[in-house]
Amino acid sequence: MEILSVHTNYKIRGGEDESRESEERLLEKMGHRVDRYEESNYRMNQMNPISAATRTIWSIEAYQTMEQRLNDRAYNLVHVQNFFPVISPSIYYAARAKSVPVVQTLRNYRLLCPNALFFRHGRVCEDCLGKTVPLPGVIHSCYRQSRLASGVVATMITAHRALQTWNEMVDVYIALTEFARKKFIEGGLPQNKIVVKPNFVFPDPGKAEEKEDFALFVGRLSVEKGVDTLIAAWQQVGQSMPLKIIGEGPLEDQVIEAAQNISSIQWLGRKPLPDVYELMGRARLLIFPSKWYETFGRVAVEAFAKGTPVIASNLGAIAEIVEHGRTGLHFSPGDSEDLARQVEWALSHPLELAEMGNEARSEFEAKYTAKQNYQRLMQIYERICSA
């Protein structure tokens, strides 16, 4: 097959970027041609506010670029990973004009929520879910803490609902978990167009056999990722279990301060993926304290691949991925005392924890390998190409 992959790269690289690159590499390895139409969010910094706002809602440039790419080569399909904000939904219309099917992977809740997270003021927020006009997101300045910027995103969502873009211009949506699929249906996306295909890890980093006595956090250092909960929990865990933190983000200063004041916390900054995998393999457990409705939980699955169990918030998709008592443990979202209790239980039950690591690896092999993912992706592609 010949596939045009569309993605706007984030300023801080995260799981969405890694997941789409893994998918592209896998397709190429299996003999498909994958061309890329990429943009960067940094381009928005070069635009005046009016141009940036207009482009977010409907980019003429992106439409023309897509039109030209589809004129230059006959693609079987266009697979959109992230159009926001530089590319915009205009590309769907360019593809439809050329009768090229469109797949959209739903890696966040941008089509329903101005900040894409269903998260506000440190808690889950569904005020915009199911609303034709996501006005609460504007009132509360949910995007970039700006009422004006939030208004632009809300206008994009509302305009394309009115145009029936989400219903008519996309042939199939890929949700990453059943939880996410249900949220998108609740938000008004067409149920018959949303299928589930999880992320995967490729190449397989392999199970690690030797464990060391430390816990690991990997991710964006932000409130929605539960970094504050993590630090508060380690004020209680103390020297019982060292904690290594990998990542960067807006709470970086808070993490640095915690590492200075709590001797069992070590901040490692950003690390290349091979180093992350090496530490994941050595870690006794991985902590996933997210406070928002994760659409997936790539870091957890990477830990599974290394045979490392996960202590995760009992919330959203991550609660679906981590099975309490089998591949890890759950704790109440935002509850640092409960997180500390789960860590202490794990420390006092080393045999059970080791078995959870074995089960985590088995779960990876059963659900999250490249082979299974490729088969599912081909089913999706063939469905729309034969329609």
N, C-alpha and C positions, 0 to 999 in steps of 0.2 A: 504494500500500500504506500501511497504518497500522502504525507500528513504535513499540514502547516500548523505548527505549535505557536500559540500567541501568549505572551506573558509580559507584564510590567514588573520589573525587579524592585524589591523593597530597598530602602536606604540601609536598613540593618538586615542582613541575610538571616533567614529563619527556615523553619521546617517546610513552608510552602515552596520556597526556592529549591531546597534540596529534593523535595518529593517530585517536583515536575522534572528536574534534571535527571533523576533516577529513571523516571518513566521514559524520557526521551532516549537515554542511553540503552535501556532495555529494548525499545522498539528498533533502534539501529542495530543492536546485536542480533536481533531476530530477522534482520534483512530488509526492514522497511526504510524508506527514505523519510527523514524528518528534517524539514526546513523550519527556521525559527524567525518569527517576527517579534523582536524584543524592544522594549523601551525601559527607561529608568525613571523612578519617581524624582530623581534629582532635576529632571527637566522642568518640573513645576517651579523650581526656584528661579528659573531663568525667564519666567513669564510674568507679565503684569497681572493683577488680580482678575481683571475682566477676561483676559485671554485664558487664564487658568480655569476660571469658572465655566466659560463657554465650552472649552475643550472637555471638561469633565462630563458635561451633559451630552455633547455631540461633537466629536472631533472630525472636522472635514478632512484634515490631513491624514488621520488614521483610515478614514473611509477610502481615500484616494490611494493610500499605500496598499491597503488590502485589495482594492480593485486591481491595481497594477500587478500585485503578486499573483493573483488568481488569473490574470490575463497571460502572465509569463509562463505559468505551468498549470497543468491539469491535476489538481489535488483531489484525492478521494474524499477528504474531509478537513475541516478546520477544528482544531482542539484548543479552546480558549482556557487558559489557566487563571489569569488575572488581567482584567481589562482596566482596572481602576488605578489612578485617575487619568493617566496620560492617553490611553488608547480609546476608551469609552465604548458604549454599546453600539456605536455607529458601524463597527466592523461586522456585526451580525447582519446588517442590512446589505453590506457589500457582498457578503457570502451568499445571501439569499438571492441577490440580483444575478449571481452567477450559478445558481442552483447547486451550491456546494453545501453539504450537510454540516451542522455545527454541533459540537460537543462542548459543554461548559462544566468544568469541575468546580464544585462548590467548596472552596477551602476556607471560607469564612461566611459571615451572615450579611455581607454588603448589600445584597438585593432587598433586604428587609429592615436593616438597622443602620443609621448613619455612621456609627463608629464600628460597625461590623462585628461587634462582640456580644451584644445583649448584656452590657456591663456598664454600670454608672455608679459613681461615688462609693466604690469598693464593694459593690454587690451586684448580683444578677438583676437585670432590668428588662422587662418585656413590654414596656409602655408603648413601643412602636409596632409590636408584633400584630399583624393582621390589619393595621390601619392603612387606608388608601394613601393618606398623607402622614408621614412620620413626624408630625409636628412636635411631639415631646422631645425628640432628638435635637430640634432647633432651639426650643425654649431652654433646654439644659446645656446647650453648647457642647454636644457630645462628640463632635469631630474636631480634633485639635484645640479643644477648649475655646472655640470661636463660634459665635452665633452665625456670623456671616458664612464661614466655611461649612458649618453644619447645614445652613440653608441651601447651599449649592448642592451638597450631597443629597439632601432631602428632595430637592427639585429634580435631580437626576432619577432618583427612585420613583417619584410620583409621575414624572413625564413618561417614563417608559412603562409604567403600569397603565397609564392612560392610552398609550400607543399599542398596548398588548405585546410589547417587545418580549417580556419574559415568557409569555404563553405561546407566541407565534414564531419567533425568530430563532429559537433554540430547539434543536431536534431531540436532544437528550441531555439531562443533567446527571452528573455523577456526585452523589453524596458519599461521604467517607465512612459513615456509620448509620445504623438504623435510627439512633437518637437524632442525628442531624437531619436525616430524611424527614422524620416526623415534624421537626421544627419548620422546615421549609414548606411542607404541605400545610401546616397550621398557618404559615405566613402567606399562603395564597398561590404558591407555585403549583403547576399542574401535576397531580399525583402520578398520572400514567407516564410522565416523562422523566421521573426521578428514579434512578437505579442506585444500588449501593455497590461500591468497589473500594475497599480500603487502600491505604498507602502500603508500601512494602519497603524492604531494605535490600538494596542491590548495589554491589555484590554482597553476599552473605559474609559478615565479619567473623563468623565462627564463634562457637561457645568457648568461654574461658574456663579453665579448670581450677585455677588458684585464686582464692579470694583473700582480701585483706580487710582489716577492721576499720572501714570508713564508709560513710554514706555519700551520695553524689547528687547534686542538682545540676541540670543542664537546661538552659533556656534564657529567654529574654528577662532581664532584671526589671520587672514591672509589677504593678499592683495586681493586675488581673492574673498574673502567673503565680500569685501567692507568695512572693518573696518575703513580704512582711510577716506572714504566718510562719514561714520557714525559720526566719531569724528568731521570732518569739519562741518557737518550739525549742530551738537549740539553747536558749537561755535556761531551759529546764533540763534538757538532755545533758548539757555540759560535756564533761570529759568522758562520759560513757561511750560516746561514739563520735569520732572526728567527722566533720562535714567539709567536703570540697565543693565549691561553687564555680561553675563554668558559665560564662555569659557576660553580656553587656546590655546597657539600657538605662532608662531614666532613674532607677533606684540604685545606680552604681555607687553613689556616695554613701548611701545607707549600708550597702553591703561592705564597703571598705571600712566604714566605722565599726560595723559588727565584727569584722575580722580582727580589728585592732583591740576590741574590748572583750571578745570571747575567744579564748586561745584555741578552742576546738574547731573554730571556723577558719577556713582558708579560701581566699578568693584567687582564682587562677586566670581570670580575664577570659578573653576569647581564645579558643584552641582550634587547630585544624581537625577535621573529622577523624583522621587516623589516631590522633592523640585522645580524642573524646572516646572512641571505641576502646582504646587500651585502658583508659580509666574506668569505663563502664564495666569492662570485664573483671577488673580487680575489685570493684566496689562490692561490698556486702549487700547493699541495696540502693535503689534509686528512689529519690523523693520527687513526687509530682503533685505539688500543692495548689494547683490552679483553682481560681475562683470563678472563672467564666465557663460558658458552655463550649468547651473545646469541640471542634468538629471532628477531631481525631486525637492524636497523641503520639506523634512520630517518635519522640524520645523514649516513650515507654516501650514501643515495639523494638527499637534499637537495643534497649536493655534486655528485652526478652531474647533477642538474637544472641546476646552474650551470656545468657543464662543467669541474668540478674533479676531478682524479684523487685516489684515496684510498690511503694506505699503511695496511694493516690487519693485525691479528693473523691468523695462519693457524690459526683456531680457530672452531668452531661456525658459526653462520649467516652471520657477516660474511665468512668465507672463501668461502662460497657466493655471496655478493652481489658481492664484489670479485674480478675475474678477474686473476690475476697476469700482468703483462706486457701486459695489454690495457686495463683500466679503472683499474689501479693496481698496487700491489706488495704482497706478503705479507712478514711477518717472523715469526720464532719467538715465540710468546706469552711475555711477561715478559722477553725478551732485549733489553736496552737497547742492547747492542753491535750486534746484528743490525738493530735499528730505525735506529740511527745510520748503519749501512752502506747501508741502503735509501735514506735521505734523501740521503746523499752521492752515491749512484748517480744519483738523480733530478736532483740539482744538476749533475752532469757530463754529463747527457744531456737537454738542454733540448728538442730536437726530438722525441725519443721521449716525453717528458713531455707536451708539447703535444698530441701525437697521442692519448695516453691520455685527455686531457681531452675531445677530440672523441669518442672511443669511449665515455667515461662518459656524455656527453650522449645518444649513440645508444642506450645501454643503458637510460637513463631513458625515452626515447621508446618503446622496444620493450616495456618491462615495467612501468613505474611511473607511468603517467599516470592521470588520473581516469577517462578513457573506458574503458580496459581494466579498471580495477578495478571500475567500476560494472557492466560486463557480467558479470564473474565473480561479484560479490556478488548480482546478480539471479538468476544460475543457482542459487546456493546457496539463496536465499530461496524460489525457485519449487520447488526440490526438496523442501523440507520442508512447504511450504504445500499441495502437491499430493499428499503422501503419505497 
